């Protein structure tokens, strides 16, 4: 399987004055991700076109629509500046976005299947970030890079590498939907749908921003930011990726098993995932956790608009014991623990409390048994909103979970919820048996 780089481009938004006045300060929601691993997403589309049509028509259209989209999402066409001088703070400054065009002879149908596949095969569709720029004053590195890979006669992969400090999944989803809509409409930007996707950059009303931003910067500036992709793990070649689905009917069934009235889809899906993962191990009394990002936009005081661009998430942390979660009645115990965690993060005071103590809280979890969830069951990677004019995506993969062992959730292509994860092949087979078995029984949940 070979991926061949055809061309690389620099794409810039058409901003007045070269975009000199377009910069964005990073606040505490953003700063905490400066030294985290990069986010890597792949969207696969079934597009039966020739190489010449891909290069001469599709790429030309995508470059034009991307430039127009970046006019509205200019922080993505930016360098993030990590200052090395005492008095400066991190900001973004407009810089060209790196766009790579490639072709591949890989079997597209195998890549987009749900069954286990070697995880290493997917990394060649992930774009590399441009090298960072170092000076005595600062370190400058790209916010995002994009790779468009053509599988002749079969499909296209839209791959993204994103520095998490620029934005969260909510904001990135808006960018991708706007890009798809502008491309599909031939460059038009005046529809109501497109206008509703435009971002808000106001930082003026963020809860406790000045105090917490300075507090976190004083901690983070002592380290160095992550500026490139994570190196492979020692067992990297043993990992496989697979997709599991829970239908709307199965979600309804899970809700009926709960002892808590009207649990949300998020609660029962996380509870089932948690119990399935717990049943892979033998420990009983050890504490175990489930962590998941929670959008804080509406949880702040005052709330931020849904179209706020940047990061605005904090982790939900559910805790129980391994024995409770994996045993009979484990599903009910997991539901109760997740519900309790949701109630905690529902308080605006909790946001400030968490970010004041984030370092201690996250340090305490190091080495503990935990299931980490990435993404959100509310984000739809398969909907009409992400159709560039070729039809809906057929597969979405979150590649950086190979390095952190997280499990990715998103809205399913046929409804319900889709779960993507990466683990060693033997363990994946056991997980699949447990996940499917306990999805279809009742009293032992």
C-alpha positions in Angstrom: 0.0 0.0 0.0 1.6 3.2 -1.2 0.6 6.9 -0.7 2.2 9.2 -3.2 2.4 13.0 -2.5 1.3 14.8 -5.7 1.5 18.4 -4.7 1.6 20.7 -1.7 -0.1 24.1 -1.5 -0.3 27.1 0.8 -3.9 28.3 1.2 -4.7 31.7 2.7 -8.0 33.5 3.4 -8.8 36.6 1.4 -8.5 39.0 4.2 -8.1 42.8 3.9 -4.6 44.1 4.5 -3.2 40.6 4.3 -5.0 39.8 7.6 -2.5 41.7 9.8 -5.2 42.8 12.2 -6.7 39.3 12.5 -5.2 37.7 15.6 -6.9 35.8 18.4 -5.7 35.5 22.1 -5.6 32.1 23.7 -7.5 31.9 26.9 -7.3 29.2 29.7 -9.7 26.9 27.8 -7.1 26.9 24.9 -3.9 27.0 26.9 -4.3 23.7 28.6 -4.0 21.9 25.2 -0.7 23.6 24.2 1.4 20.6 25.2 -1.1 17.9 24.4 -1.0 15.4 21.5 -2.3 16.7 18.2 -5.8 15.7 17.0 -5.9 13.6 13.8 -9.2 13.0 11.9 -10.0 11.2 8.7 -13.2 11.5 6.7 -13.7 9.0 3.8 -16.1 9.7 0.9 -17.1 7.2 -1.8 -16.3 9.3 -4.9 -15.8 7.3 -8.2 -13.7 9.7 -10.2 -10.5 9.6 -12.3 -7.2 11.0 -11.3 -7.5 13.8 -13.8 -10.9 14.8 -12.6 -9.7 14.7 -9.0 -6.7 17.0 -9.7 -8.2 19.3 -12.3 -11.7 19.8 -11.0 -12.2 18.6 -7.4 -8.9 20.0 -6.0 -9.4 23.3 -7.8 -12.9 23.6 -6.3 -11.7 22.5 -2.8 -8.8 25.0 -2.7 -11.1 27.9 -3.7 -13.9 27.0 -1.2 -11.3 26.4 1.5 -9.9 29.9 1.1 -13.4 31.4 1.2 -14.1 29.3 4.4 -10.9 30.5 6.1 -12.0 34.1 5.6 -14.6 33.3 8.3 -12.5 30.8 10.3 -9.2 32.8 10.0 -7.6 31.3 13.2 -7.3 28.0 11.4 -5.1 29.7 8.8 -2.7 30.8 11.5 0.5 30.2 13.4 0.1 29.8 17.1 2.7 32.0 18.9 4.1 30.5 22.1 6.1 33.4 23.6 9.4 32.9 25.3 9.5 36.4 26.8 8.2 37.0 30.3 5.4 39.5 29.7 3.9 38.1 26.4 0.9 35.8 26.1 0.0 33.2 23.5 -1.9 34.5 20.4 -2.5 33.4 16.8 -1.3 35.3 13.7 -2.5 34.7 10.2 -0.3 32.4 8.1 -0.9 30.1 5.1 -2.5 26.7 5.8 -0.6 23.7 4.4 -2.7 21.6 2.0 -1.3 18.3 0.7 -2.7 16.4 -2.2 -1.9 12.6 -2.5 -3.0 9.4 -4.2 -3.2 5.9 -2.7 -3.5 2.4 -4.1 -5.0 1.1 -0.8 -8.2 -0.9 -0.8 -10.8 1.8 0.0 -13.6 -0.7 0.8 -11.4 -2.4 3.5 -10.4 1.0 5.0 -14.1 2.0 5.4 -15.3 -1.3 6.8 -16.2 -1.6 10.5 -14.1 -4.8 11.0 -10.7 -4.7 12.6 -7.9 -3.3 10.4 -4.2 -2.6 11.1 -4.1 0.8 12.7 -0.8 1.7 11.1 -2.3 1.8 7.7 -4.3 4.9 8.4 -1.5 7.2 9.5 -0.3 7.8 5.9 -3.5 9.7 5.2 -2.9 12.1 8.2 -1.2 15.3 7.1 2.2 16.3 8.6 2.4 19.7 10.2 4.9 22.2 8.7 8.0 22.5 10.8 7.8 25.1 13.6 9.6 28.4 13.6 12.0 29.0 16.5 13.4 32.3 17.6 14.7 33.9 20.7 11.3 35.6 21.2 8.9 32.7 20.5 8.0 29.4 19.0 5.5 29.6 16.0 3.6 26.5 14.8 0.6 25.8 12.6 -2.9 25.5 13.9 -4.0 22.9 11.3 -2.9 21.0 8.2 -5.0 19.2 5.6 -4.4 16.3 3.3 -6.7 15.2 0.4 -6.0 11.6 -0.6 -7.5 10.2 -3.8 -8.2 6.5 -4.2 -8.7 6.3 -8.0 -12.1 5.1 -9.0 -13.1 4.5 -5.3 -13.0 7.5 -3.0 -11.4 10.5 -1.3 -10.1 11.0 2.2 -10.2 14.4 3.8 -7.5 14.2 6.5 -6.8 16.9 9.2 -4.2 17.4 11.8 -5.3 20.0 14.4 -3.5 21.6 17.3 -6.1 21.2 20.0 -5.2 24.6 21.5 -6.9 26.3 18.5 -10.4 24.9 18.9 -12.5 22.0 20.1 -14.6 19.5 18.2 -17.7 21.8 18.2 -15.8 24.6 16.5 -14.0 22.3 14.1 -17.3 20.7 13.1 -18.7 24.2 12.2 -15.6 24.9 10.0 -16.0 21.6 8.2 -19.7 22.0 7.6 -19.1 25.6 6.3 -16.3 24.3 3.9 -18.6 21.6 2.6 -21.5 23.9 2.1 -19.5 26.5 0.2 -17.8 23.9 -1.9 -21.2 22.2 -2.7 -22.8 25.6 -3.6 -20.0 26.6 -5.9 -18.6 29.3 -3.7 -21.8 30.9 -2.6 -21.8 32.3 0.9 -25.2 33.9 1.2 -27.5 31.1 2.3 -29.2 31.1 5.7 -27.5 27.8 6.5 -24.1 29.2 5.8 -24.8 32.3 7.8 -25.8 30.2 10.8 -22.4 28.5 10.8 -20.4 31.6 11.1 -18.2 31.7 14.3 -18.2 34.2 17.2 -14.7 35.3 18.5 -15.7 37.4 21.4 -13.6 36.7 24.5 -15.1 39.5 26.6 -17.6 37.5 28.7 -15.7 34.3 29.4 -16.2 33.3 33.0 -13.2 34.1 35.2 -11.1 34.6 32.1 -8.4 37.1 33.2 -7.6 35.3 36.4 -7.6 31.7 35.1 -5.8 32.6 31.9 -2.9 34.2 33.8 -3.0 31.4 36.3 -2.6 28.7 33.7 -0.1 30.6 31.5 2.2 30.9 34.5 2.1 27.1 34.8 2.2 26.2 31.1 4.9 28.6 30.0 7.5 26.6 31.9 7.0 23.7 29.4 7.2 23.6 25.6 4.3 23.1 23.2 3.6 20.0 21.1 4.5 21.0 17.6 4.5 17.7 15.6 2.8 14.3 15.5 3.2 11.8 18.2 5.8 9.1 17.7 4.5 5.5 17.3 4.1 3.4 20.5 6.3 0.3 21.1 3.3 -2.0 20.3 2.1 0.3 17.4 2.2 -2.5 14.8 0.0 -4.7 16.9 -2.9 -2.3 17.1 -6.1 -2.7 15.0 -8.9 -0.2 14.6 -12.6 -1.2 14.6 -16.0 0.5 14.7 -18.9 -0.5 16.9 -22.5 0.7 16.5 -25.4 1.1 18.8 -28.7 1.6 17.0 -31.5 3.8 18.1 -33.5 0.7 19.0 -30.6 -0.6 21.1 -30.2 2.8 22.9 -33.9 2.7 23.7 -33.4 -0.8 25.2 -30.5 0.3 27.2 -32.5 3.2 28.6 -35.2 0.7 29.6 -32.7 -1.2 31.7 -31.7 1.9 33.7 -32.9 2.3 37.3 -32.7 6.1 36.8 -35.6 7.8 35.1 -35.1 9.1 31.6 -31.3 8.8 31.3 -29.8 10.5 28.2 -28.3 8.7 25.2 -24.8 9.9 26.4 -25.3 8.3 29.8 -26.4 4.8 28.7 -23.9 4.6 25.8 -21.0 5.5 28.2 -22.3 3.1 30.8 -22.4 0.2 28.3 -19.0 1.1 27.0 -17.6 1.4 30.5 -19.0 -2.0 31.6 -17.8 -3.7 28.4 -14.2 -2.4 28.9 -14.3 -3.3 32.6 -15.1 -6.9 31.8 -11.8 -7.3 29.9 -9.9 -7.3 33.2 -9.9 -9.2 36.4 -9.3 -6.6 39.1 -12.2 -6.0 41.5 -11.7 -3.4 44.2 -9.5 -1.0 42.3 -11.2 2.4 41.6 -12.0 3.0 38.0 -13.0 6.1 36.1 -14.7 7.2 32.9 -13.7 10.6 31.5 -15.4 12.5 28.7 -15.2 16.1 27.4 -18.2 18.2 28.2 -19.1 21.3 26.2 -19.2 24.2 28.7 -20.6 26.9 26.4 -24.0 26.8 28.0 -22.7 25.9 31.4 -20.8 29.2 32.0 -22.2 32.2 33.8 -22.9 34.1 31.5 -23.2 31.4 28.8 -21.3 31.6 25.6 -23.0 31.3 22.2 -23.1 27.9 20.5 -21.0 29.3 17.7 -18.2 30.5 20.0 -14.9 29.6 18.3 -12.1 28.1 20.4 -12.0 25.5 23.2 -14.7 25.4 25.8 -14.7 21.9 27.3 -13.9 20.3 30.6 -13.9 16.7 31.5 -16.7 14.8 33.1 -15.2 12.4 35.6 -17.3 9.4 36.7 -15.9 7.2 39.4 -16.8 3.7 40.7 -15.0 0.5 41.6 -13.9 -2.0 39.0 -15.8 -4.8 40.7 -19.1 -2.9 40.6 -18.8 -1.9 37.0 -17.9 -5.3 35.6 -20.2 -7.5 37.8 -24.0 -8.2 37.7 -25.7 -4.9 38.0 -22.7 -3.2 36.6 -24.6 -1.3 34.0 -26.9 0.2 36.6 -23.9 1.2 38.7 -22.2 2.8 35.7 -25.4 4.7 34.8 -25.6 6.1 38.4 -21.9 7.1 38.3 -22.2 8.9 35.0 -25.4 10.7 36.0 -23.7 11.9 39.2 -20.8 13.2 37.2 -23.1 15.0 34.8 -24.8 16.7 37.7 -21.5 18.0 39.0 -20.3 19.6 35.8 -23.8 21.1 35.3 -22.9 23.9 37.8 -21.1 27.0 36.5 -19.1 27.2 39.8 -17.7 23.8 39.0 -16.0 25.2 35.9 -13.9 27.6 37.9 -13.3 25.0 40.6 -12.0 22.5 38.1 -9.7 24.9 36.3 -8.3 26.2 39.5 -7.3 22.6 40.5 -6.9 21.0 37.1 -3.3 20.1 37.5 -3.8 18.3 40.8 -7.0 16.5 39.6 -5.4 15.2 36.3 -2.1 14.3 38.1 -4.1 12.2 40.6 -5.6 10.1 37.7 -2.2 9.2 36.2 -1.8 5.4 36.4 -5.4 4.8 37.4 -7.7 2.5 35.5 -9.8 4.7 33.3 -11.8 4.7 30.0 -11.3 8.1 28.2 -14.0 9.1 25.7 -13.2 11.5 22.9 -15.7 13.3 20.6 -19.4 13.6 21.2 -22.5 11.6 20.2 -24.0 14.9 19.2 -21.5 15.6 16.4 -22.6 14.3 13.0 -19.7 13.4 10.6 -22.1 11.6 8.2 -24.9 14.1 7.7 -25.9 16.2 4.7 -24.1 19.1 6.4 -20.7 17.5 5.5 -21.5 16.8 1.9 -19.0 18.6 -0.4 -21.1 17.7 -3.4 -20.1 14.1 -3.6 -22.5 12.6 -1.1 -22.2 11.8 2.6 -19.1 10.4 4.2 -18.9 6.7 4.5 -16.4 6.5 7.4 -14.9 8.7 10.1 -11.8 7.8 12.0 -10.0 9.5 14.9 -6.4 8.5 14.5 -4.8 10.0 17.6 -6.7 7.5 19.8 -3.9 5.1 18.8 -1.6 7.0 21.1 -3.8 7.7 24.1 -6.1 4.6 24.2 -9.2 6.8 24.1 -12.6 5.7 22.6 -14.2 8.0 20.1 -18.0 8.7 20.0 -20.0 10.3 17.2 -23.5 10.2 15.8 -23.9 7.1 13.6 -24.3 7.2 9.9 -27.6 5.3 10.1 -28.7 6.9 13.4 -27.7 5.8 16.8 -24.1 6.2 18.0 -20.9 5.0 16.5 -17.9 4.0 18.6 -14.4 3.8 17.2 -11.4 2.4 19.1 -7.9 1.1 18.7 -6.4 -1.8 20.7 -4.4 -5.0 20.2 -6.0 -7.6 18.0 -6.6 -10.3 20.6 -8.1 -7.8 23.1 -10.3 -6.3 20.3 -11.9 -9.7 19.7 -12.7 -10.2 23.3 -14.1 -6.7 23.6 -16.3 -7.3 20.6 -17.7 -10.4 22.1 -18.4 -8.7 25.4 -19.8 -5.5 23.9 -22.3 -7.4 21.6 -23.2 -10.0 24.2 -24.1 -7.6 26.9 -25.9 -5.3 24.5 -28.5 -8.0 23.9 -29.2 -9.4 27.4 -31.3 -7.8 30.1 -31.1 -8.6 33.8 -27.4 -9.0 34.1 -26.7 -5.5 32.7 
